[in-house]
Amino acid sequence: MDSLCICYNLVDHNLPEIPLLPEAYVVPITNGHLGYVEKQAIPETLGSYNIEFLGTPHEQLLDICSHLKIKTLEQQFMPVKRRKSLRFSDVLKDPKIKEVVLDYINKKLSVFYSLIVTHQYAITRNAQRKDPFENHKLSIGNTILKPILEFTKTDEGIEYAFSLKNKDTLIIPKNSDISILLNEPSWIIVDKYLYQIENLNANKLKPFFDKEKITIAHKHIKIYLEKVIIPIIKNIDVITHGFDIITHKNITSYSIEIIQDFIQNTYVAKVTFEYNTILFDYNSTKTTVSNVRLENDDQIQIIQTKRDPEAEQEIISLLTSKGLQVSNNLLLEAKASDDPFEILNWLKLNKAQLEADGFEIKLPILDDRTVTIAPYTIEIGSKQENDWFDIKGIVTIGDQEIPFSKFIPYIKQNNRFFPIDEDDVFVIPNEWMTRYKKLVDFGQIQDKSVRITKSNYILLKDIIPPEETSIEDATSYHYEPSSKLKATLRPYQEEGVQWLVNHHYNKLGACLADDMGLGKTLQTIAMLIYAKEQLEPVDKKVEKIRLDLFSDPLEVKTYLKALIVLPSSLVFNWAQEILKFAPHLNIVKYTGPDRKKITPYLETYDIILTTYTTVSKDITALEKINFTYLITDESQQIKNKESKIFQAINNIHTIHKISLSGTPIENSLSDLWSQMEFINPGMLGSYSFFKDRFKIPIEKHQDPECIKELKTLIDPFILRRTKEQVAKDLPELSEQTIYTEMLTEQEKQYESQKSAARNLLLGIDSTSTNKIHILNTLTKLRQIVNHPKLVDDKTKDQSGKFQDVTHYLSTLVKSNKKVLVFSSFVSHLGLYEDWCTTNNISYLTLTGQTKSTDREAIVNDFQQNDDINLFFISLKAGGVGLNLTKASYVVLLDPWWNPFIEKQAIARSHRIGQTNNVMVTRFITTNTIEEKILQLQEKKKGLSDEIIDVNAIPQYIEQNLDELLK
């Protein structure tokens, strides 16, 4: 069976001075011989023949063929308006245009012939479709021809002749069939063999195509030598007869020059040898330089300088013995390093010995300045001022001292070239670029120092001595639970309070991000008790007050003044927890219409409980008070940096800050920035800086280096323990997914709605889409999956999921189990309420419409009344602030976009205080959007874990519409 190949054919287009141009064809090969043309080789035909060319040298060769088509050249070089009236040959009559065209063609052909020879591809000359291509095939010479110029002195003058050396044989141009393909570099065809000639313009051979020698008369010798011979013989071998040849082959000096290797993007050393004024670069293939000296018409000397490989190698060995290595292109490079300037470090270490060994050293020039290799040192120290570290440094280069602050703009811009003066430039060490990069990015230049916020002390870890940071470690102030704390802390909770105590003394904000249900409230209360006990009287010098001569003096009271900001639904819970665990602390609820009466007295309470809404409304009054503590619970409430509450919270004056959240990242990394900006302003830079430095690289590209850097910055300020980590303190949590199926009519309705949704949201329909359309459309699909009645309350159609869920709940009720039932839709819960009523099953319900004043009674009723089995809760209304440990079963009727919300719901039961194992059951309808939501959650898990050890950040809904609607 014949095989197929790509064959390149050189074609003469009979245009003045235009060389043969290549075309490409698909040609069969039979028994090693080229056959007749099948088709022109272009991407479309190659694909039909299953010939692989992409990613191979053929791809570049075909591109060259395409660019060198006459039509393509005409389009590129002929004026558009004159293409119809002019021929390409007419355009080439303009010398300037012809020069540009020939230069363009020659560059393309130079690459073309090199690739053909390197890869031994099939090539022909002037092959015709009517003939087998084998008849026009060119063989490829396996050496580069070396030109030899031979001089003979005669009575008439000088005879000279050219020959071409092919290994051990000589090619005499007159005796061979030679065609010139390209002049410079020289490519020729010799008797159907394709060759390259070294160091010679091929046109110089033309006079010898029909004669073997050329005679130069005495009177023309001088001008001919100067104009013709001397420019040729500099780089080629010369043979003489009848006059002297002077040969130089001793190295008289040698130098090492640092140059840039643009291909490898690194700096390397080039070694140059001088042989009696003639210079040879070590990486040059040139071995001989010939010159002619004409003393008078009769005295001609040929001066040849030949390299001595052995002597050169001895000198190169001096460099390799000192740690350099010879690269493939015969330049010398430093051993493997990430620093492109590593060779400068090597040169610095070896300079004295190199000069002793006889090397002349040439340093690189950058922007007309010489790169200095003078020794340098850097000294950096710091001074703490309030919430800042003042970093100062001195860099000494040679005998010059320069403030470190002057280097900061260069490090920030990743520019390593620091101009010392008009003559010298200093290459900033690579180690500085990494070691000080974060300091530079997060610091602010102040005169001759760099200021960095105290919360970024971690960046100083490897820069200044630890004692200069004044940041104590977690064991510096040992925490012992107070006797006034009416609770026994579990070991991990005690560790949490110790962590908060450490931040208290360092006056740094903290985010307690324990999993939901692990007792963040209790740990915070324990911390506040500790803080209260550390307070001293307002003024130690104030004497005790006597009301009269006979009364005992009164103690001057001190108040903790801790402002705790909460969702309104949690105010009661916090009040109850404080009364339970810290009854000695006096508290006040700063909420409701009568709160204005309390405003003047806020500084006379240990704890002030208020809501986010209240803070937003009353910020003018609150920002006048100096609080000791500011604590935000469910602090994801301030995630929106543009919101009024974010602005208000950050205007409150306080010494200490704590944020509490089981979900520091709820939707995107922007949430994290908002929380860090609250507890430690400025620690992650401005939002625009944070977005470019972390948010985009992490969310879009999962950049591991950015994840690592962000984790390093926030690690000291976020304490996160999961239920799995403290599993010994909690009963077992089991999860299962029950897959249900839609009923026939329900499925028809779903598919019809899904088709309409695809048309609307994926651009088939012309209706414009936005986020509201997306949410409304997807919500309708989710409702149909749950029950057709959710979109049409008059329908008689039933739901497969409803049947399976009620069967499951019936079983639990009969076993007298207490169950929490969550749904995203209040109307969905209503269907189950109707079912309970019909079947005489007791239940309770809590939704967003439930008054906050009624929540406590409903929760207590469920916790204390064993006759109530089912508690229906809307997912968001019951996500936080509920302690429902009497339930040992949790049912999730439908998946929510954000897995955090589901996890919060589960934590209502699976939390500290639960003594029973907890079973979580999800009901998912197969082949629907519900399955897709689960898959979407799974795909994106892991990113947030890498940053703060919490669950995955969900992608924006609209980015996955195509997947959701399949």
ZAMARGU-4260 file (C-alpha; in steps of 0.2 Angstrom, whole numbers, plus 5000, padded with zeros to 4 digits):
<rodrens>
0) 5000/5000/5000 | 5007/5017/4995 | 5010/5030/5009 | 5008/5048/5007 | 5020/5063/5011
5) 5021/5081/5010 | 5033/5086/4996 | 5040/5103/4993 | 5043/5109/4975 | 5054/5124/4970
10) 5046/5134/4955 | 5053/5147/4944 | 5041/5161/4941 | 5052/5169/4928 | 5052/5186/4938
15) 5068/5196/4937 | 5080/5192/4952 | 5066/5182/4961 | 5073/5165/4966 | 5064/5149/4965
20) 5048/5149/4977 | 5042/5134/4986 | 5025/5125/4984 | 5018/5110/4994 | 5010/5095/4987
25) 5003/5078/4994 | 5013/5065/4985 | 5012/5046/4986 | 5028/5036/4989 | 5029/5018/4981
30) 5044/5008/4985 | 5053/5023/4991 | 5050/5033/4975 | 5039/5049/4974 | 5024/5047/4963
35) 5012/5059/4954 | 5004/5073/4963 | 4988/5070/4973 | 4983/5087/4978 | 4991/5104/4984
40) 4995/5102/5003 | 4985/5114/5012 | 4977/5112/5029 | 4960/5107/5022 | 4967/5093/5010
45) 4979/5087/5023 | 4965/5084/5035 | 4955/5074/5022 | 4971/5063/5020 | 4974/5061/5039
50) 4991/5068/5037 | 4997/5076/5054 | 5006/5092/5052 | 5000/5103/5066 | 5014/5105/5079
55) 5027/5098/5067 | 5040/5108/5056 | 5028/5105/5042 | 5016/5118/5050 | 5030/5132/5048
60) 5035/5126/5031 | 5017/5126/5024 | 5015/5144/5032 | 5031/5150/5022 | 5024/5142/5006
65) 5008/5151/5009 | 5017/5168/5012 | 5028/5166/4996 | 5014/5163/4984 | 5014/5176/4970
70) 4996/5181/4974 | 5001/5184/4992 | 5016/5194/4988 | 5006/5205/4976 | 4993/5208/4990
75) 5007/5213/5002 | 5018/5223/4991 | 5007/5230/4977 | 4996/5246/4979 | 4978/5240/4981
80) 4972/5253/4968 | 4984/5248/4955 | 4983/5229/4956 | 4972/5228/4941 | 4983/5239/4930
85) 5000/5233/4936 | 5009/5216/4935 | 5020/5211/4949 | 5035/5212/4937 | 5032/5230/4934
90) 5032/5234/4953 | 5049/5225/4954 | 5056/5238/4943 | 5056/5250/4957 | 5073/5247/4965
95) 5067/5251/4983 | 5052/5240/4982 | 5062/5226/4974 | 5075/5227/4988 | 5061/5226/5001
100) 5053/5211/4992 | 5069/5202/4990 | 5074/5204/5008 | 5057/5198/5014 | 5058/5182/5002
105) 5076/5179/5007 | 5072/5178/5025 | 5058/5166/5023 | 5068/5155/5011 | 5083/5154/5023
110) 5071/5147/5036 | 5063/5136/5023 | 5080/5127/5017 | 5086/5125/5035 | 5070/5116/5040
115) 5071/5105/5024 | 5089/5100/5027 | 5087/5097/5046 | 5072/5086/5044 | 5076/5078/5027
120) 5060/5082/5020 | 5056/5078/5001 | 5060/5092/4989 | 5059/5094/4970 | 5063/5107/4957
125) 5052/5112/4944 | 5042/5096/4945 | 5026/5095/4934 | 5009/5087/4938 | 5011/5076/4922
130) 5027/5068/4928 | 5031/5058/4943 | 5040/5069/4956 | 5054/5056/4958 | 5061/5063/4941
135) 5064/5080/4949 | 5069/5075/4966 | 5083/5084/4975 | 5095/5074/4987 | 5100/5083/5002
140) 5119/5086/5005 | 5124/5080/5023 | 5138/5093/5025 | 5140/5112/5023 | 5152/5116/5009
145) 5167/5125/5013 | 5174/5137/5000 | 5193/5137/4996 | 5201/5151/4987 | 5217/5146/4978
150) 5230/5160/4973 | 5244/5156/4960 | 5258/5169/4956 | 5262/5170/4937 | 5272/5181/4926
155) 5256/5190/4920 | 5250/5193/4937 | 5239/5182/4949 | 5228/5168/4945 | 5214/5163/4957
160) 5201/5150/4958 | 5187/5144/4969 | 5183/5126/4974 | 5170/5119/4987 | 5176/5106/4999
165) 5163/5092/5003 | 5172/5082/5016 | 5187/5074/5008 | 5182/5079/4990 | 5183/5095/4980
170) 5169/5102/4969 | 5176/5112/4954 | 5161/5124/4949 | 5166/5123/4930 | 5164/5104/4931
175) 5148/5103/4940 | 5130/5108/4936 | 5127/5122/4949 | 5111/5132/4952 | 5110/5146/4965
180) 5095/5146/4976 | 5099/5159/4988 | 5114/5171/4990 | 5116/5175/5008 | 5115/5163/5017
185) 5121/5153/5002 | 5110/5139/4996 | 5114/5130/4980 | 5110/5114/4970 | 5125/5104/4964
190) 5121/5090/4952 | 5104/5088/4960 | 5110/5089/4978 | 5105/5103/4989 | 5119/5111/4999
195) 5123/5126/5010 | 5140/5136/5008 | 5148/5142/5023 | 5153/5161/5024 | 5152/5165/5006
200) 5139/5174/4995 | 5135/5162/4981 | 5136/5175/4968 | 5155/5175/4970 | 5155/5158/4961
205) 5146/5164/4945 | 5162/5169/4936 | 5169/5151/4938 | 5154/5142/4931 | 5162/5143/4913
210) 5181/5145/4918 | 5192/5137/4930 | 5203/5151/4934 | 5203/5170/4933 | 5219/5180/4929
215) 5222/5197/4937 | 5235/5208/4927 | 5248/5217/4937 | 5241/5234/4935 | 5224/5228/4942
220) 5231/5218/4957 | 5229/5231/4970 | 5212/5237/4966 | 5205/5220/4963 | 5213/5213/4980
225) 5205/5228/4989 | 5188/5228/4981 | 5185/5209/4978 | 5197/5197/4986 | 5200/5205/5004
230) 5181/5205/5008 | 5180/5187/5003 | 5195/5179/5011 | 5192/5185/5028 | 5182/5170/5033
235) 5188/5156/5021 | 5203/5145/5018 | 5216/5151/5006 | 5229/5140/4996 | 5244/5150/4988
240) 5257/5146/4975 | 5272/5157/4972 | 5271/5170/4987 | 5272/5170/5006 | 5259/5165/5019
245) 5261/5171/5036 | 5252/5161/5049 | 5247/5166/5067 | 5240/5153/5079 | 5245/5159/5096
250) 5233/5166/5108 | 5239/5183/5114 | 5225/5188/5126 | 5208/5183/5131 | 5192/5191/5138
255) 5176/5186/5147 | 5161/5197/5143 | 5144/5196/5151 | 5130/5197/5138 | 5112/5194/5138
260) 5105/5178/5130 | 5089/5184/5123 | 5082/5167/5119 | 5085/5160/5136 | 5081/5177/5145
265) 5097/5176/5155 | 5114/5183/5156 | 5129/5173/5151 | 5148/5174/5148 | 5155/5176/5131
270) 5174/5171/5129 | 5184/5180/5116 | 5202/5175/5111 | 5214/5187/5103 | 5227/5180/5090
275) 5238/5195/5086 | 5224/5208/5084 | 5212/5195/5076 | 5197/5191/5088 | 5188/5174/5088
280) 5172/5172/5099 | 5173/5154/5107 | 5155/5151/5101 | 5159/5156/5083 | 5161/5142/5070
285) 5174/5153/5061 | 5191/5144/5062 | 5202/5155/5050 | 5204/5173/5045 | 5214/5177/5030
290) 5220/5194/5025 | 5231/5200/5010 | 5245/5213/5012 | 5251/5222/4997 | 5268/5229/5000
295) 5270/5234/4982 | 5265/5227/4965 | 5277/5213/4967 | 5276/5209/4986 | 5260/5201/4991
300) 5258/5192/5008 | 5243/5181/5013 | 5241/5183/5032 | 5231/5168/5040 | 5226/5167/5058
305) 5220/5150/5063 | 5212/5145/5080 | 5221/5133/5092 | 5206/5123/5099 | 5217/5114/5112
310) 5224/5131/5119 | 5206/5138/5119 | 5200/5123/5129 | 5213/5125/5142 | 5207/5143/5145
315) 5188/5137/5145 | 5193/5124/5158 | 5199/5138/5170 | 5180/5144/5170 | 5172/5127/5171
320) 5183/5123/5186 | 5176/5138/5195 | 5158/5133/5192 | 5152/5138/5175 | 5146/5126/5162
325) 5146/5127/5143 | 5129/5129/5135 | 5123/5121/5119 | 5128/5137/5109 | 5145/5138/5117
330) 5142/5152/5129 | 5146/5150/5147 | 5132/5150/5160 | 5130/5149/5179 | 5124/5132/5186
335) 5105/5130/5186 | 5097/5145/5195 | 5080/5155/5194 | 5090/5171/5194 | 5094/5177/5176
340) 5109/5187/5184 | 5116/5173/5193 | 5132/5175/5183 | 5135/5192/5190 | 5136/5184/5208
345) 5148/5171/5201 | 5159/5185/5193 | 5159/5194/5210 | 5165/5179/5219 | 5179/5175/5206
350) 5184/5192/5199 | 5201/5193/5208 | 5206/5175/5203 | 5200/5178/5185 | 5211/5193/5183
355) 5225/5183/5191 | 5222/5170/5177 | 5224/5183/5164 | 5206/5187/5159 | 5200/5204/5154
360) 5183/5207/5161 | 5170/5216/5152 | 5154/5220/5161 | 5137/5223/5153 | 5131/5240/5149
365) 5113/5244/5153 | 5105/5261/5147 | 5123/5268/5145 | 5128/5263/5163 | 5140/5249/5168
370) 5133/5235/5179 | 5143/5236/5195 | 5149/5221/5204 | 5155/5230/5219 | 5151/5222/5236
375) 5135/5227/5245 | 5126/5225/5262 | 5109/5229/5268 | 5104/5233/5286 | 5085/5234/5291
380) 5077/5238/5307 | 5060/5243/5314 | 5052/5254/5327 | 5034/5252/5332 | 5023/5267/5332
385) 5005/5264/5338 | 4997/5253/5324 | 5012/5254/5313 | 5029/5247/5311 | 5042/5260/5304
390) 5055/5250/5294 | 5071/5259/5289 | 5086/5252/5280 | 5103/5256/5273 | 5110/5248/5258
395) 5129/5250/5256 | 5136/5247/5238 | 5155/5249/5238 | 5158/5265/5247 | 5140/5272/5244
400) 5126/5272/5257 | 5108/5273/5250 | 5092/5272/5260 | 5082/5256/5257 | 5066/5266/5253
405) 5074/5272/5236 | 5074/5254/5231 | 5055/5251/5234 | 5048/5258/5218 | 5060/5247/5208
410) 5055/5231/5218 | 5037/5236/5217 | 5038/5237/5198 | 5049/5221/5197 | 5063/5232/5190
415) 5080/5225/5195 | 5090/5239/5188 | 5094/5253/5201 | 5104/5267/5194 | 5117/5272/5207
420) 5124/5287/5197 | 5126/5292/5179 | 5139/5279/5176 | 5134/5264/5186 | 5119/5253/5188
425) 5116/5240/5202 | 5106/5224/5199 | 5095/5222/5214 | 5098/5204/5221 | 5085/5191/5216
430) 5083/5187/5235 | 5078/5205/5239 | 5065/5204/5225 | 5056/5190/5234 | 5061/5193/5252
435) 5055/5212/5252 | 5041/5211/5239 | 5027/5209/5251 | 5034/5222/5262 | 5035/5234/5247
440) 5017/5229/5241 | 5009/5231/5257 | 5019/5246/5264 | 5018/5264/5262 | 5034/5275/5259
445) 5036/5289/5272 | 5051/5299/5269 | 5066/5287/5271 | 5056/5273/5279 | 5042/5261/5275
450) 5027/5260/5286 | 5017/5243/5287 | 5002/5241/5297 | 5004/5231/5313 | 4992/5217/5307
455) 5004/5213/5293 | 5018/5209/5306 | 5019/5191/5298 | 5027/5200/5283 | 5042/5205/5294
460) 5045/5187/5300 | 5061/5185/5289 | 5066/5203/5288 | 5069/5210/5306 | 5073/5201/5322
465) 5057/5195/5331 | 5060/5205/5347 | 5057/5221/5336 | 5039/5216/5331 | 5033/5217/5349
470) 5020/5203/5344 | 5018/5190/5358 | 5015/5172/5354 | 5000/5163/5360 | 5007/5157/5376
475) 5013/5173/5382 | 4998/5176/5392 | 4991/5160/5399 | 4972/5159/5400 | 4964/5151/5415
480) 4944/5151/5414 | 4937/5163/5427 | 4927/5157/5442 | 4914/5169/5436 | 4911/5159/5420
485) 4897/5148/5423 | 4902/5135/5410 | 4915/5121/5408 | 4925/5125/5392 | 4929/5110/5381
490) 4948/5109/5377 | 4946/5116/5359 | 4935/5130/5366 | 4948/5135/5379 | 4961/5135/5365
495) 4950/5147/5356 | 4949/5159/5371 | 4968/5158/5373 | 4969/5163/5355 | 4957/5178/5358
500) 4967/5183/5373 | 4983/5184/5363 | 4975/5195/5351 | 4968/5205/5365 | 4985/5209/5371
505) 4992/5212/5354 | 4978/5224/5350 | 4975/5215/5334 | 4958/5210/5327 | 4952/5192/5326
510) 4940/5182/5316 | 4933/5167/5326 | 4927/5156/5311 | 4923/5139/5320 | 4911/5128/5311
515) 4892/5132/5316 | 4887/5124/5332 | 4904/5123/5340 | 4901/5137/5353 | 4908/5154/5346
520) 4896/5163/5357 | 4902/5154/5373 | 4921/5157/5368 | 4917/5176/5365 | 4908/5178/5382
525) 4923/5169/5391 | 4935/5181/5382 | 4924/5196/5388 | 4924/5190/5406 | 4943/5189/5405
530) 4944/5207/5397 | 4933/5214/5411 | 4944/5206/5424 | 4960/5214/5416 | 4952/5232/5417
535) 4959/5244/5430 | 4949/5258/5438 | 4947/5273/5426 | 4960/5282/5435 | 4971/5274/5448
540) 4974/5291/5456 | 4956/5294/5460 | 4953/5291/5478 | 4938/5282/5484 | 4923/5292/5486
545) 4914/5296/5503 | 4896/5301/5503 | 4898/5307/5521 | 4910/5305/5536 | 4903/5289/5542
550) 4900/5279/5526 | 4912/5267/5518 | 4921/5274/5502 | 4914/5268/5485 | 4924/5259/5472
555) 4926/5268/5456 | 4917/5257/5443 | 4924/5252/5427 | 4914/5246/5412 | 4919/5234/5398
560) 4909/5244/5385 | 4908/5229/5373 | 4897/5233/5358 | 4890/5217/5350 | 4882/5219/5333
565) 4870/5205/5328 | 4856/5200/5316 | 4840/5205/5325 | 4835/5187/5327 | 4850/5183/5338
570) 4848/5197/5351 | 4838/5187/5362 | 4849/5172/5361 | 4864/5182/5365 | 4855/5190/5380
575) 4850/5173/5386 | 4868/5165/5384 | 4876/5180/5393 | 4864/5179/5408 | 4867/5160/5408
580) 4886/5160/5407 | 4891/5178/5414 | 4877/5184/5425 | 4889/5197/5433 | 4891/5207/5417
585) 4878/5220/5415 | 4870/5221/5398 | 4858/5231/5389 | 4848/5229/5372 | 4851/5244/5362
590) 4836/5240/5350 | 4818/5246/5347 | 4810/5263/5347 | 4814/5267/5365 | 4833/5264/5363
595) 4836/5283/5362 | 4833/5284/5380 | 4848/5273/5383 | 4860/5282/5372 | 4867/5294/5385
600) 4871/5279/5397 | 4879/5267/5384 | 4896/5269/5392 | 4890/5262/5409 | 4887/5244/5403
605) 4898/5230/5401 | 4889/5223/5385 | 4878/5232/5373 | 4868/5221/5361 | 4862/5229/5345
610) 4858/5225/5327 | 4866/5229/5311 | 4851/5240/5306 | 4852/5250/5322 | 4870/5253/5319
615) 4867/5259/5302 | 4854/5271/5308 | 4862/5277/5324 | 4880/5278/5318 | 4881/5297/5322
620) 4878/5294/5340 | 4888/5278/5341 | 4904/5284/5333 | 4906/5297/5347 | 4908/5283/5360
625) 4925/5275/5363 | 4921/5256/5365 | 4933/5243/5372 | 4927/5229/5361 | 4917/5229/5345
630) 4911/5212/5340 | 4901/5207/5325 | 4891/5190/5325 | 4887/5182/5308 | 4899/5195/5302
635) 4896/5190/5283 | 4882/5203/5286 | 4896/5216/5282 | 4902/5207/5266 | 4896/5221/5254
640) 4910/5234/5255 | 4898/5247/5247 | 4884/5245/5260 | 4880/5257/5273 | 4882/5245/5287
645) 4900/5241/5281 | 4904/5260/5281 | 4895/5262/5298 | 4904/5248/5307 | 4921/5254/5301
650) 4917/5271/5309 | 4915/5265/5326 | 4929/5269/5338 | 4936/5254/5348 | 4952/5246/5355
655) 4948/5228/5350 | 4938/5219/5337 | 4931/5202/5335 | 4921/5195/5320 | 4911/5179/5322
660) 4906/5169/5307 | 4905/5151/5302 | 4906/5157/5284 | 4919/5171/5281 | 4918/5167/5263
665) 4900/5166/5257 | 4900/5170/5239 | 4917/5176/5234 | 4934/5182/5241 | 4927/5200/5242
670) 4918/5194/5257 | 4935/5189/5265 | 4942/5206/5261 | 4927/5215/5269 | 4929/5205/5285
675) 4948/5207/5286 | 4946/5226/5282 | 4934/5227/5297 | 4945/5218/5310 | 4962/5225/5304
680) 4960/5239/5292 | 4972/5240/5278 | 4980/5222/5281 | 4975/5216/5263 | 4977/5233/5255
685) 4964/5243/5245 | 4950/5233/5237 | 4957/5236/5220 | 4974/5230/5225 | 4966/5215/5233
690) 4956/5211/5218 | 4971/5212/5206 | 4983/5203/5218 | 4971/5189/5225 | 4953/5189/5219
695) 4955/5187/5201 | 4971/5175/5201 | 4963/5164/5214 | 4944/5164/5208 | 4948/5163/5189
700) 4964/5153/5189 | 4966/5145/5206 | 4984/5152/5207 | 4993/5141/5220 | 5006/5155/5224
705) 4992/5168/5227 | 4982/5156/5238 | 4998/5152/5248 | 5002/5171/5250 | 4984/5175/5255
710) 4983/5161/5268 | 5000/5167/5275 | 4993/5184/5278 | 4976/5179/5286 | 4981/5164/5295
715) 4986/5173/5311 | 4969/5182/5312 | 4957/5168/5307 | 4954/5153/5319 | 4944/5139/5310
720) 4940/5122/5318 | 4928/5111/5309 | 4916/5098/5317 | 4927/5084/5310 | 4942/5091/5320
725) 4933/5091/5336 | 4923/5075/5332 | 4926/5068/5349 | 4916/5082/5357 | 4901/5079/5345
730) 4890/5064/5342 | 4891/5056/5324 | 4884/5065/5309 | 4878/5054/5295 | 4872/5060/5278
735) 4862/5052/5264 | 4855/5057/5248 | 4838/5049/5243 | 4835/5051/5224 | 4817/5053/5218
740) 4809/5053/5201 | 4796/5065/5194 | 4779/5058/5189 | 4774/5058/5171 | 4764/5074/5170
745) 4776/5082/5181 | 4791/5077/5170 | 4782/5084/5154 | 4779/5101/5163 | 4797/5101/5168
750) 4804/5097/5151 | 4793/5110/5143 | 4798/5123/5155 | 4817/5118/5154 | 4816/5120/5135
755) 4808/5138/5136 | 4822/5142/5149 | 4836/5137/5137 | 4828/5148/5123 | 4827/5162/5135
760) 4843/5161/5144 | 4855/5154/5131 | 4852/5166/5117 | 4840/5156/5106 | 4826/5168/5109
765) 4829/5187/5106 | 4823/5191/5124 | 4837/5200/5134 | 4842/5191/5150 | 4849/5198/5166
770) 4851/5191/5184 | 4833/5193/5189 | 4827/5183/5173 | 4840/5170/5177 | 4834/5168/5195
775) 4816/5168/5191 | 4817/5156/5177 | 4828/5143/5187 | 4817/5146/5203 | 4802/5140/5192
780) 4811/5125/5187 | 4816/5120/5205 | 4798/5123/5211 | 4791/5111/5197 | 4803/5098/5203
785) 4797/5100/5221 | 4778/5100/5217 | 4768/5107/5202 | 4757/5115/5214 | 4771/5128/5218
790) 4768/5136/5201 | 4750/5132/5199 | 4740/5130/5215 | 4725/5124/5205 | 4733/5109/5196
795) 4729/5091/5200 | 4746/5085/5196 | 4756/5076/5209 | 4774/5076/5214 | 4785/5061/5215
800) 4796/5069/5228 | 4781/5074/5239 | 4776/5056/5239 | 4793/5050/5244 | 4796/5063/5257
805) 4779/5061/5266 | 4782/5042/5266 | 4799/5045/5275 | 4792/5058/5287 | 4778/5046/5291
810) 4790/5032/5296 | 4800/5045/5308 | 4784/5051/5316 | 4778/5034/5320 | 4795/5031/5328
815) 4792/5047/5338 | 4808/5055/5331 | 4810/5074/5331 | 4814/5081/5314 | 4819/5097/5306
820) 4813/5100/5289 | 4821/5114/5278 | 4816/5121/5261 | 4820/5136/5251 | 4802/5139/5248
825) 4789/5144/5261 | 4775/5138/5250 | 4784/5121/5248 | 4783/5120/5267 | 4765/5124/5267
830) 4761/5108/5257 | 4768/5098/5271 | 4759/5108/5284 | 4743/5103/5275 | 4748/5085/5275
835) 4752/5086/5293 | 4735/5093/5297 | 4726/5080/5286 | 4735/5066/5295 | 4734/5074/5313
840) 4753/5076/5315 | 4759/5089/5326 | 4771/5102/5319 | 4779/5119/5321 | 4784/5132/5308
845) 4797/5146/5307 | 4799/5157/5292 | 4805/5174/5288 | 4787/5180/5292 | 4788/5174/5310
850) 4790/5188/5322 | 4807/5189/5331 | 4797/5190/5348 | 4789/5173/5344 | 4804/5164/5339
855) 4810/5160/5356 | 4793/5153/5361 | 4792/5142/5346 | 4810/5135/5348 | 4807/5132/5367
860) 4791/5123/5362 | 4800/5111/5350 | 4814/5108/5362 | 4803/5105/5377 | 4787/5097/5370
865) 4790/5078/5365 | 4774/5077/5357 | 4779/5089/5343 | 4789/5079/5330 | 4791/5090/5315
870) 4798/5107/5314 | 4796/5116/5296 | 4809/5129/5294 | 4813/5140/5279 | 4831/5138/5274
875) 4837/5156/5276 | 4826/5160/5291 | 4833/5145/5301 | 4851/5146/5295 | 4857/5155/5311
880) 4854/5158/5329 | 4843/5142/5333 | 4848/5129/5345 | 4838/5114/5341 | 4847/5099/5349
885) 4832/5089/5352 | 4830/5085/5334 | 4841/5070/5328 | 4835/5070/5310 | 4837/5084/5297
890) 4828/5084/5281 | 4833/5095/5266 | 4819/5096/5254 | 4828/5105/5240 | 4847/5110/5237
895) 4852/5128/5239 | 4864/5136/5228 | 4876/5140/5242 | 4881/5125/5252 | 4886/5136/5267
900) 4867/5139/5270 | 4863/5121/5270 | 4878/5118/5282 | 4871/5131/5294 | 4854/5123/5294
905) 4862/5106/5298 | 4871/5115/5313 | 4855/5119/5321 | 4854/5101/5327 | 4872/5095/5326
910) 4880/5107/5338 | 4887/5107/5356 | 4873/5101/5367 | 4867/5087/5355 | 4868/5070/5363
915) 4861/5059/5349 | 4868/5054/5332 | 4861/5066/5319 | 4855/5059/5302 | 4854/5072/5287
920) 4844/5067/5272 | 4844/5076/5256 | 4830/5073/5243 | 4836/5075/5225 | 4825/5073/5210
925) 4835/5064/5196 | 4838/5071/5179 | 4834/5088/5185 | 4842/5105/5189 | 4844/5098/5207
930) 4857/5085/5202 | 4866/5099/5192 | 4866/5110/5208 | 4875/5096/5217 | 4887/5093/5203
935) 4891/5112/5202 | 4895/5112/5221 | 4906/5097/5220 | 4916/5105/5205 | 4920/5120/5215
940) 4924/5113/5232 | 4942/5115/5238 | 4947/5133/5235 | 4941/5141/5251 | 4948/5126/5261
945) 4965/5130/5254 | 4963/5148/5261 | 4954/5148/5277 | 4948/5130/5279 | 4930/5132/5276
950) 4919/5125/5262 | 4919/5129/5244 | 4915/5145/5236 | 4900/5143/5224 | 4902/5149/5206
955) 4890/5163/5200 | 4874/5155/5194 | 4874/5163/5177 | 4892/5156/5173 | 4885/5138/5173
960) 4868/5140/5164 | 4872/5129/5150 | 4877/5115/5162 | 4861/5118/5173 | 4849/5117/5158
965) 4856/5101/5150
</rodrens>
